[in-house]
């Protein structure tokens, strides 16, 4: 099993600081197109996560991955943070560094800070894949620009079958229509979630998973039910997407 979230991050060369939040509001991030329809409860609910009923939520983990910069990428870092009863469960979170088959590109190393030297003594993917799969199981997962994380994880874990995939990018476009940008940094700046306990720094999997989880909880406050959240947050074609109703037939 992976080390605890706290122990794992304490062994990294970097740690969270106020400067990490400041840099998070200015860095660039990935963006994708999605629906801009407003949430069913827009204008009626606040942004207090406790206003939402989390008891109806299924098992859910917020995930983030970092790669070596090649296409297709080798994984170099994976984080999986459970959300239980509207709280982030860092005690059972999983986080792994892994040595890629191909070297980390200079560009990727500048983005996340994970160099070939730092990863040289880390286990290969084959050594940790069962651990990652064991934590993910068949739970729902959530990520920002979830197509990317889902596609990369699925390529590395071919037998993985999540119950569904929430995308905070898609959810943000439905919840906050009209924002100029929907990158993770832009949403952190707009929502101002509490990231004082976030590990590492921006563009590390643990930080990004933590920030994404905080954003998910803030946006959930705008929806009355889990089904409404799913309708706004699951991209078509990904697991868990609502199926369109079929027209009735004579037979």
C-alpha positions as a printed Julia matrix, in Angstrom:
251×3 Matrix{Float64}:
   0.0    0.0     0.0
   1.18   3.58   -0.59
   2.3    5.68    2.3
  -0.21   8.03    3.88
  -0.8   11.36    2.12
   1.02  13.25    4.9
   3.99  10.88    5.05
   4.27  10.73    1.27
   4.36  14.49    0.83
   6.79  14.96    3.73
   9.4   13.02    1.76
   9.17  15.31   -1.27
  11.71  18.04   -1.77
   8.98  20.68   -1.89
   6.12  21.48    0.45
   3.01  23.61    0.28
   3.33  27.29    1.08
   1.39  30.51    0.56
   3.51  31.12   -2.51
   2.13  27.93   -4.03
  -1.38  29.36   -3.98
  -0.16  32.63   -5.5
   1.61  30.83   -8.34
  -1.44  28.64   -8.85
  -3.51  31.66   -9.84
  -1.11  32.69  -12.61
   0.08  29.43  -14.19
  -1.53  28.1   -17.34
  -3.46  24.84  -17.53
  -5.4   22.67  -19.99
  -8.86  23.71  -21.24
 -11.53  21.81  -23.19
 -14.95  22.68  -24.55
 -18.1   21.71  -22.66
 -21.7   22.74  -21.95
 -22.41  26.24  -20.66
 -25.91  25.64  -19.31
 -26.49  27.05  -15.84
 -27.07  24.69  -12.9
 -30.64  23.92  -11.85
 -30.11  25.69   -8.54
 -28.24  28.72   -9.84
 -29.16  31.77   -7.83
 -30.86  29.77   -5.08
 -27.98  28.11   -3.28
 -24.78  29.52   -1.88
 -21.28  28.12   -2.19
 -21.22  26.46    1.23
 -20.4   22.78    0.54
 -22.34  21.79    3.66
 -25.52  23.01    1.94
 -25.37  19.93   -0.29
 -26.52  16.49    0.83
 -23.43  14.33    0.44
 -25.0   11.25    2.03
 -26.33  10.21   -1.39
 -22.91  10.26   -3.04
 -21.36   6.95   -4.07
 -17.72   6.12   -3.42
 -15.66   8.82   -5.15
 -11.97   9.62   -5.57
 -10.49  12.77   -7.06
  -7.52  11.81   -9.23
  -4.69  13.57  -10.98
  -1.78  12.27  -13.01
   1.5   13.74  -14.23
   3.41  12.42  -17.21
   6.9   12.37  -18.67
   6.02  14.69  -21.57
   6.01  12.13  -24.37
   3.01  11.19  -26.52
   1.59   8.85  -25.43
   2.86   9.67  -21.95
   4.47   7.46  -19.35
   3.13   8.19  -15.88
   5.48   9.73  -13.34
   2.98  10.59  -10.58
  -0.53   9.54   -9.59
  -2.73  10.84   -6.77
  -6.13   9.54   -5.64
  -7.97  11.45   -2.91
 -11.25  10.02   -1.51
 -14.18  12.34   -0.81
 -16.39  11.01    1.97
 -19.45  12.77    3.39
 -18.33  16.04    1.86
 -14.82  15.88    3.34
 -11.41  15.1     1.88
 -10.09  11.89    3.4
  -6.32  12.39    3.22
  -5.79   9.51    5.67
  -6.7    6.92    3.03
  -5.48   8.85   -0.02
  -3.0    7.24   -2.36
   0.0    8.95   -3.98
   2.77   7.39   -6.02
   5.89   8.45   -7.87
   6.96   6.07  -10.61
  10.0    5.8   -12.86
   8.92   6.14  -16.52
  10.06   3.82  -19.29
  11.16   6.85  -21.32
  13.01   9.87  -19.92
  11.13  12.9   -18.68
  11.34  15.7   -21.24
  12.9   19.0   -20.23
   9.57  20.79  -20.7
   7.66  18.36  -18.47
  10.33  18.58  -15.78
  10.02  22.37  -15.78
   6.24  22.1   -15.34
   6.0   19.63  -12.46
   9.58  19.54  -11.18
   9.92  15.76  -11.43
  13.31  15.16  -13.01
  14.87  11.95  -14.23
  17.33  12.04  -11.33
  14.52  12.38   -8.78
  12.63   9.45  -10.32
  15.61   7.19  -10.93
  15.14   5.14   -7.75
  11.34   5.08   -7.83
   9.45   1.86   -8.66
   8.42   1.17  -12.23
   4.74   1.23  -13.13
   4.56  -2.57  -13.12
   5.52  -2.53   -9.43
   2.75  -0.18   -8.31
  -0.07  -0.68  -10.82
  -1.87  -3.21   -8.62
  -1.77  -0.76   -5.7
  -3.26   2.01   -7.83
  -5.94  -0.27   -9.22
  -6.73  -1.52   -5.72
  -7.44   1.99   -4.44
  -9.38   3.1    -7.52
 -11.47  -0.07   -7.64
 -14.82   0.58   -9.3
 -15.45   3.89   -7.53
 -16.46   7.06   -9.3
 -13.53   9.33  -10.09
 -13.29  13.08  -10.63
 -10.6   15.09  -12.4
 -10.13  18.44  -14.07
 -10.32  17.95  -17.84
 -11.19  14.38  -16.99
 -10.85  13.03  -20.54
  -7.08  13.34  -20.2
  -6.69  11.66  -16.8
  -9.19   8.94  -17.66
  -7.56   8.15  -20.99
  -4.05   7.97  -19.52
  -5.1    5.91  -16.49
  -7.12   3.56  -18.67
  -4.13   3.03  -20.96
  -2.01   2.11  -17.94
  -4.77   0.09  -16.21
  -6.64  -1.71  -19.01
  -8.9   -3.65  -16.6
  -9.96  -0.53  -14.68
 -13.69   0.14  -14.94
 -14.81   3.16  -12.89
 -18.5    3.55  -12.16
 -18.38   7.05  -13.59
 -16.17  10.05  -14.31
 -16.92  13.6   -13.15
 -15.16  16.47  -14.9
 -14.73  19.69  -12.89
 -13.96  21.57  -16.12
 -17.34  20.64  -17.56
 -19.01  21.22  -14.2
 -17.45  24.68  -13.87
 -18.76  25.74  -17.28
 -22.25  24.75  -16.17
 -21.92  26.28  -12.69
 -20.11  29.52  -13.53
 -21.15  30.45  -17.09
 -19.36  33.39  -18.62
 -15.93  33.09  -17.02
 -13.12  34.07  -19.4
 -11.18  30.88  -18.57
 -11.88  27.54  -16.92
  -8.37  26.32  -16.25
  -7.64  24.96  -12.8
  -5.75  28.15  -12.0
  -8.6   30.36  -13.17
 -11.1   28.43  -11.04
  -8.85  28.6    -7.99
  -8.71  32.36   -8.49
 -12.5   32.6    -8.96
 -13.67  30.26   -6.19
 -10.85  30.92   -3.7
 -10.98  27.46   -2.08
  -9.05  26.84    1.13
  -5.77  25.3    -0.01
  -3.76  25.89    3.16
  -3.52  22.13    3.74
  -2.74  21.23    0.15
   0.47  19.19   -0.29
   3.36  19.96   -2.65
   2.69  22.68   -5.23
   0.78  23.4    -8.43
   1.28  20.86  -11.23
   2.08  18.11   -8.77
  -0.56  15.4    -8.68
  -1.26  15.69   -4.95
  -1.76  19.46   -5.05
  -3.9   19.36   -8.18
  -6.07  16.53   -6.83
  -6.56  18.43   -3.57
  -7.44  21.67   -5.36
  -9.8   19.85   -7.72
 -11.54  18.2    -4.77
 -12.04  21.55   -3.06
 -13.49  22.99   -6.26
 -15.8   20.0    -6.65
 -17.21  20.5    -3.15
 -17.71  24.22   -3.74
 -19.56  23.62   -7.0
 -21.65  20.79   -5.54
 -23.32  23.38   -3.3
 -25.09  24.7    -6.4
 -26.89  21.39   -7.05
 -29.7   19.81   -5.09
 -29.01  16.16   -5.91
 -26.27  13.8    -7.03
 -28.17  13.16  -10.28
 -28.18  16.88  -11.08
 -24.45  17.01  -10.43
 -23.85  14.01  -12.68
 -25.93  15.55  -15.47
 -23.76  18.67  -15.36
 -20.37  17.06  -14.76
 -20.06  13.81  -16.75
 -18.89  14.33  -20.34
 -20.69  12.35  -23.05
 -18.89   9.13  -23.86
 -17.28   8.7   -20.45
 -18.47   6.17  -17.85
 -21.49   7.33  -15.88
 -22.84   9.69  -18.53
 -26.66   9.89  -18.36
 -28.27   7.92  -21.14
 -30.72   9.84  -23.33
 -34.29   8.67  -23.05
 -35.39   6.54  -25.96
 -38.5    7.51  -27.85
 -41.32   5.08  -27.12
 -42.1    2.6   -29.85
 -45.32   0.97  -30.86
 -43.99  -2.46  -29.92
